[in-house]
């Protein structure tokens, strides 16, 4: 559906203004759908992201700073997310043997098993994009979004 109909706005100051609103709206639209899908596993998209980072780092542990640097949602508190994952038995913390001030975070076997279950369901539904965009269109959109972020806009 066109953005104008989605948000009931007939005019925008410019195509660039519409683009800004469209990118923000679409990001929130995708995030909402992801939140609904992850509720099945009592996870948030941010917790899922931490689990995927931990799986990628395994068998080496990750520091909270490493998790923060790699997270998709930079406004999330990685330490609190790890707390929640630890409560669920999906991650565990240990004092770093080389630096007593640092904390190592690992994914547990239960966390790995949960990710395998989620992977089997293709929860990200990236294949849905293939139904809407060609490979070339996806490449173009990816390149344009990368260019926007590279501009380091002060919004």
trRosetta pair geometry for C-beta under 8 A, 3 or more apart (Angstrom, degrees):
i j d omega theta_ij theta_ji phi_ij phi_ji
1 5 5.1 -101 171 80 107 122
1 6 5.4 131 104 -62 114 91
2 5 4.9 86 66 10 85 101
2 6 7.0 -151 97 -10 42 90
3 6 5.4 -56 -144 35 35 116
3 7 6.3 -7 172 14 71 106
3 9 7.6 -31 133 55 85 104
3 18 6.6 140 78 -169 150 95
3 21 6.7 115 179 109 140 106
3 22 5.0 -80 -82 -98 150 92
3 25 6.4 125 -133 61 103 155
4 7 7.2 -81 -147 53 18 80
4 8 7.6 48 164 -120 55 13
4 9 5.7 -113 -137 75 62 63
4 10 6.1 60 -159 -114 117 29
5 8 7.1 20 -161 -76 29 50
6 25 6.7 114 112 169 140 144
7 21 7.4 -93 23 164 164 125
7 25 6.6 -96 -50 -110 127 147
9 12 7.0 70 131 -67 122 77
9 21 8.0 -53 58 153 155 162
12 15 7.3 106 89 -86 128 24
12 17 4.7 -180 169 93 107 108
12 18 3.9 159 50 -64 173 90
12 21 6.8 -143 -118 20 129 138
13 17 4.2 78 53 -9 94 165
14 17 4.7 105 49 4 73 100
14 18 7.1 -132 97 -1 43 86
15 18 5.4 -52 -148 38 36 115
15 19 6.3 44 149 -26 65 102
16 19 5.4 -46 -147 31 34 117
16 20 6.7 38 152 -21 63 99
17 20 5.8 -49 -153 31 33 112
17 21 6.6 27 152 -11 64 106
18 21 5.8 -58 -149 42 33 108
18 22 5.9 35 153 -24 68 111
19 22 5.5 -56 -141 38 28 114
19 23 6.2 29 160 -19 65 104
20 23 6.1 -54 -148 34 26 107
20 24 6.5 21 156 -12 62 109
20 155 7.6 163 -146 -127 124 130
21 24 5.9 -59 -148 42 30 109
21 25 5.9 28 156 -19 67 112
22 25 5.8 -54 -138 40 27 110
22 26 6.0 24 161 -17 64 111
23 26 6.0 -57 -141 40 25 108
23 27 6.3 30 157 -22 61 108
23 145 8.0 153 -132 -115 122 94
23 148 7.6 -157 -120 169 163 171
24 27 5.8 -56 -150 34 27 113
24 28 6.6 21 156 -12 63 107
25 28 6.0 -60 -152 40 30 107
25 29 6.1 35 149 -25 66 109
26 29 5.2 -50 -143 34 33 119
26 30 6.4 33 157 -17 65 103
27 30 6.0 -55 -150 37 28 107
27 31 6.2 29 152 -20 63 109
28 31 5.4 -54 -143 38 33 115
28 32 6.3 38 156 -24 66 102
29 32 6.0 -51 -151 29 26 111
29 33 6.9 21 153 -13 59 107
30 33 5.9 -60 -154 38 33 109
30 34 6.4 31 152 -19 68 107
31 34 5.7 -56 -148 37 32 111
31 35 6.4 37 153 -23 66 103
31 45 6.7 -114 -148 16 74 161
32 35 5.7 -51 -150 31 31 114
32 36 6.7 31 153 -18 63 103
33 36 5.8 -51 -151 34 34 112
33 37 6.5 31 153 -18 65 107
34 37 5.7 -57 -148 37 34 111
34 38 6.2 26 158 -15 69 109
34 45 4.5 47 131 -84 124 129
34 123 7.9 84 -140 149 75 98
34 124 7.6 8 -113 -118 105 60
35 38 6.2 -62 -145 39 27 105
35 39 6.9 45 153 -39 61 96
35 44 6.8 -10 -124 -144 81 69
35 45 6.1 -71 -75 -21 62 106
36 39 5.9 -42 -160 7 33 118
37 40 6.6 -35 176 4 45 112
37 123 5.2 145 150 -165 130 96
37 125 7.8 -143 -93 -14 162 115
38 41 6.0 -63 -167 47 60 96
38 43 4.4 -90 177 83 108 88
38 44 6.1 102 110 -139 145 13
38 45 5.7 -164 -15 -64 154 58
38 47 7.7 144 174 58 140 100
38 48 5.7 -111 -119 -37 134 133
38 123 7.0 83 -77 176 69 141
39 42 7.0 31 -165 -83 43 34
39 43 7.8 -134 -79 50 21 53
41 114 6.3 116 -164 -167 133 112
41 117 7.5 145 -101 97 129 121
41 118 6.3 -38 -41 -79 160 110
42 88 7.2 173 108 -120 118 137
43 47 4.6 -137 -160 81 87 122
43 48 5.1 93 147 -55 136 89
43 51 7.7 -47 -139 -5 142 138
43 114 7.9 132 -50 160 137 136
44 47 4.7 98 49 4 77 99
44 48 7.1 -138 93 -3 42 86
44 81 7.9 -106 61 -125 119 101
45 48 5.5 -54 -149 37 35 116
45 49 6.3 41 151 -25 66 103
45 72 7.9 -65 143 68 107 130
45 73 7.4 102 103 -24 104 134
46 49 5.5 -48 -149 31 33 116
46 50 6.7 35 151 -19 63 100
46 71 7.1 23 -149 -158 85 120
46 72 7.9 -139 -110 58 64 91
46 73 5.2 -67 -99 45 102 137
46 76 4.5 166 -145 -114 142 161
46 81 5.6 -113 133 -109 106 136
47 50 5.7 -50 -152 33 36 112
47 51 6.5 37 150 -19 65 103
47 81 5.5 -168 -93 -162 67 99
47 84 6.1 -84 -101 97 125 125
47 85 5.8 164 -154 -70 101 99
47 90 7.9 69 172 81 110 151
48 51 5.7 -53 -151 35 33 112
48 52 6.4 33 152 -19 66 105
48 118 7.2 -164 -135 178 116 169
48 123 7.9 -113 -147 98 154 145
49 52 5.8 -54 -149 36 31 111
49 53 6.5 32 152 -19 64 104
49 71 5.7 86 130 -140 133 74
49 72 5.3 -122 -128 15 148 103
49 73 6.9 157 28 14 163 94
50 53 5.7 -54 -149 35 32 112
50 54 6.3 32 153 -18 66 106
50 67 5.8 26 -130 -157 90 124
50 71 7.1 -6 -75 -100 73 102
50 78 6.8 146 -103 -143 119 81
50 81 5.0 165 -38 134 153 129
50 82 6.6 -150 -175 -74 149 68
50 85 6.2 -128 100 -40 133 150
50 91 7.2 -45 133 -56 116 153
51 54 5.7 -56 -147 38 31 111
51 55 6.3 34 153 -21 66 105
51 85 6.7 178 -69 -128 90 138
51 90 6.2 -47 -100 157 117 125
51 91 7.2 -131 -97 -58 73 109
51 107 6.2 92 -150 -116 68 120
51 111 5.4 -156 -137 -172 107 107
51 114 7.2 -67 -162 86 156 115
51 115 5.7 -170 144 -72 121 113
52 55 5.6 -50 -145 35 32 113
52 56 6.4 34 154 -19 63 106
52 115 6.9 145 -85 -128 64 129
53 56 5.7 -57 -151 37 30 112
53 57 6.4 24 153 -16 65 109
53 62 6.5 70 134 -101 101 174
53 66 7.7 164 162 128 125 91
53 67 5.6 128 105 -124 150 74
53 70 4.9 131 -125 103 131 137
53 71 7.2 -57 -43 -77 151 60
54 57 5.8 -59 -146 40 31 108
54 58 6.4 49 152 -42 65 97
54 62 5.8 -121 -106 14 67 132
54 67 7.6 2 -60 -98 82 110
54 91 6.2 -131 -92 -111 171 111
54 105 6.4 -88 -107 124 116 99
54 106 6.6 120 -166 -168 115 28
54 107 3.8 134 128 -49 122 103
54 111 6.8 -17 93 141 137 148
55 58 5.6 -39 -149 9 33 119
55 107 5.5 9 -69 -5 62 167
55 111 7.5 -152 -66 131 94 104
55 112 6.5 130 -109 -107 104 75
55 115 5.7 -78 -65 60 151 179
57 60 5.3 -93 164 77 84 88
57 61 7.1 9 132 157 126 12
57 62 4.5 87 80 -60 174 107
57 66 7.2 82 -96 136 149 141
58 106 6.9 89 -102 -153 93 83
58 107 5.7 -67 -62 38 129 111
58 112 7.7 -22 1 -85 175 115
59 106 8.0 11 -167 -138 55 115
61 94 7.2 -101 -110 49 156 102
61 96 7.6 -162 88 -101 143 84
61 104 3.4 25 143 -173 156 109
61 105 6.0 135 -172 55 93 35
61 106 4.9 -66 -108 -64 85 87
62 66 4.5 -129 -168 83 91 132
62 67 5.6 100 136 -53 129 88
62 104 7.2 115 54 -160 29 63
62 105 5.1 -41 70 65 81 94
62 106 7.6 144 19 -81 75 42
63 66 4.6 105 53 0 76 101
63 67 7.2 -139 96 -2 45 84
63 96 7.5 -5 -94 -67 99 135
63 102 5.7 -51 -119 -168 119 112
63 103 6.8 115 -139 70 70 58
63 104 6.8 -54 -83 -103 60 47
63 105 7.0 122 -124 12 14 95
64 67 5.5 -52 -152 36 37 114
64 68 6.3 42 149 -22 67 104
64 78 5.1 147 -168 109 83 119
64 79 5.2 23 -148 -79 144 79
64 82 6.5 -93 -105 -10 97 149
64 103 6.3 34 -20 67 106 106
64 105 6.5 96 -67 -20 64 132
65 68 5.5 -50 -147 34 33 114
65 69 6.4 35 154 -21 65 105
66 69 5.8 -55 -150 35 29 112
66 70 6.4 11 158 -6 64 114
67 70 6.1 -72 -147 45 27 101
67 71 6.2 45 156 -48 67 101
67 78 4.3 142 104 -159 115 137
67 81 7.8 -157 151 73 139 124
67 82 7.1 132 53 -58 175 115
67 105 6.7 -7 -40 56 134 147
68 71 5.9 -40 -145 5 28 118
68 74 7.8 69 -177 -139 75 67
68 78 4.4 -111 -69 -13 78 144
71 74 6.3 147 90 -85 103 46
71 76 6.1 -125 168 57 151 115
71 78 6.3 -143 -43 -82 141 106
73 76 4.4 65 104 -14 109 113
76 80 7.9 -130 173 62 79 104
76 81 6.1 40 158 -46 119 130
77 80 4.1 46 98 18 116 113
77 81 6.5 164 89 -16 60 85
78 81 5.5 -56 -147 37 34 114
78 82 6.3 36 155 -21 67 103
79 82 5.8 -53 -151 34 30 110
79 83 6.6 38 147 -24 62 101
80 83 5.2 -44 -151 28 38 119
80 84 6.7 38 151 -18 65 100
81 84 5.8 -53 -153 35 34 110
81 85 6.4 30 150 -15 66 107
82 85 5.6 -55 -144 41 35 110
82 86 6.0 40 153 -24 67 106
82 91 5.7 -98 -150 104 74 146
82 93 6.7 81 155 -64 125 112
82 105 5.4 -81 -134 -122 135 142
83 86 5.7 -58 -149 35 27 113
83 87 6.5 31 152 -21 63 104
84 87 5.6 -50 -150 31 32 114
84 88 6.6 21 153 -9 63 108
85 88 5.8 -62 -150 44 33 107
85 90 4.5 -87 -169 74 85 105
85 91 3.9 39 122 16 120 116
85 111 7.0 42 -177 -101 112 125
86 89 7.6 44 -177 -72 32 24
86 90 7.6 -98 -69 52 23 65
86 91 5.3 -66 -69 80 64 83
86 92 6.1 106 -123 -103 91 40
86 93 6.2 -27 -95 -9 140 97
88 110 8.0 -154 132 118 79 131
89 108 6.0 -80 162 62 65 161
89 110 5.0 19 125 61 101 156
89 111 7.8 -157 121 -45 58 81
90 107 7.0 -33 160 -150 69 75
90 108 5.8 -155 -167 37 20 106
90 110 5.7 -103 -98 101 54 98
90 111 3.7 103 -172 -87 73 93
90 114 6.2 -37 -120 23 115 146
91 105 5.8 6 176 -175 120 98
91 106 6.7 162 -158 85 70 41
91 107 5.7 -47 -103 -108 75 46
91 108 6.2 -147 -87 -10 18 90
91 111 5.7 68 -60 -70 61 152
92 105 7.4 163 83 -151 37 56
92 106 5.5 -17 60 61 85 91
92 108 5.6 86 -17 -66 103 102
93 103 5.2 -7 -165 177 112 116
93 104 6.9 144 -158 78 56 51
93 105 5.5 -25 -99 -97 72 70
93 106 8.0 169 -87 20 26 72
94 103 7.2 149 73 -162 30 69
94 104 5.0 -21 65 62 83 103
94 106 7.3 10 9 2 108 111
95 100 5.9 7 180 -142 121 60
95 102 7.6 111 -164 83 58 55
95 103 6.4 -53 -105 -110 43 63
95 104 7.3 33 118 14 10 89
96 99 4.7 2 95 57 130 76
96 100 7.0 -142 67 -82 78 20
96 101 7.9 -26 44 62 115 43
96 102 3.9 2 10 86 143 101
96 103 6.5 -129 -24 -91 90 11
96 104 4.9 123 -84 -37 74 96
98 102 7.7 -9 75 49 78 128
99 102 4.1 46 94 12 114 113
107 111 4.1 -129 -170 94 90 139
107 112 5.8 110 132 -53 120 79
107 115 7.8 -6 -171 -14 146 135
108 111 4.6 107 50 2 69 101
108 112 7.2 -128 100 -2 42 85
109 112 5.6 -51 -149 36 36 113
109 113 6.2 37 152 -20 67 105
110 113 5.6 -52 -145 37 32 112
110 114 6.3 35 153 -21 64 104
111 114 5.7 -52 -148 34 30 111
111 115 6.5 30 154 -17 63 104
112 115 5.8 -56 -151 36 31 111
112 116 6.5 33 151 -20 65 104
113 116 5.7 -52 -151 33 33 113
113 117 6.5 35 150 -20 64 104
114 117 5.6 -54 -152 35 34 113
114 118 6.3 31 152 -16 67 106
115 118 5.6 -54 -144 40 34 109
115 119 6.0 39 154 -24 67 105
116 119 5.6 -50 -143 35 29 114
116 120 6.5 35 154 -24 61 104
117 120 5.8 -55 -156 30 29 115
117 121 7.0 17 150 -11 61 106
118 121 5.9 -65 -157 39 36 106
118 123 5.0 -36 -175 -10 90 135
119 122 7.3 28 -179 -73 40 45
119 123 7.8 -67 -81 8 23 94
122 125 6.1 98 135 -79 94 44
122 126 7.4 -110 -173 26 101 76
122 127 6.6 2 171 5 146 115
125 128 4.4 18 156 -8 103 119
126 129 5.8 -36 -172 19 55 114
126 130 7.6 58 137 -18 67 97
127 130 5.3 -45 -162 27 51 118
127 131 7.2 56 143 -23 68 95
128 131 5.6 -49 -163 25 43 114
128 132 7.0 22 148 -6 68 108
129 132 5.9 -70 -154 45 39 102
129 133 5.5 -25 172 35 81 108
129 138 6.3 87 147 -101 121 121
130 133 7.0 -69 -108 64 24 68
130 135 7.8 13 -124 -67 88 69
130 138 7.8 -25 -89 -48 60 143
133 137 4.1 -134 -166 94 94 121
133 138 4.8 121 120 -59 128 80
133 141 6.8 -50 -146 0 157 139
134 137 4.6 97 49 6 76 102
134 138 7.0 -137 93 -5 41 86
135 138 5.7 -55 -150 36 30 113
135 139 6.5 32 151 -20 64 105
136 139 5.6 -51 -149 35 33 113
136 140 6.4 34 152 -19 65 104
137 140 5.6 -52 -147 36 33 113
137 141 6.2 31 155 -17 66 106
138 141 5.8 -54 -144 39 30 109
138 142 6.2 33 155 -20 64 107
139 142 5.7 -55 -147 38 29 113
139 143 6.3 29 154 -20 64 107
140 143 5.7 -55 -148 36 29 111
140 144 6.3 26 155 -16 65 107
141 144 5.7 -56 -145 38 31 110
141 145 6.2 29 157 -16 66 107
142 145 5.9 -57 -144 39 28 108
142 146 6.2 32 155 -20 64 107
143 146 5.7 -54 -149 36 29 114
143 147 6.4 32 151 -22 63 106
144 147 5.5 -52 -149 33 33 114
144 148 6.6 38 151 -22 64 100
145 148 5.6 -46 -151 30 36 114
145 149 6.7 30 153 -12 65 103
146 149 5.9 -60 -153 41 32 106
146 150 6.1 35 151 -24 67 109
147 150 5.5 -52 -142 35 31 115
147 151 6.7 43 154 -32 61 99
148 151 5.9 -52 -161 19 31 116
148 153 7.0 -30 -180 -13 75 127
149 152 7.7 39 167 -65 45 47
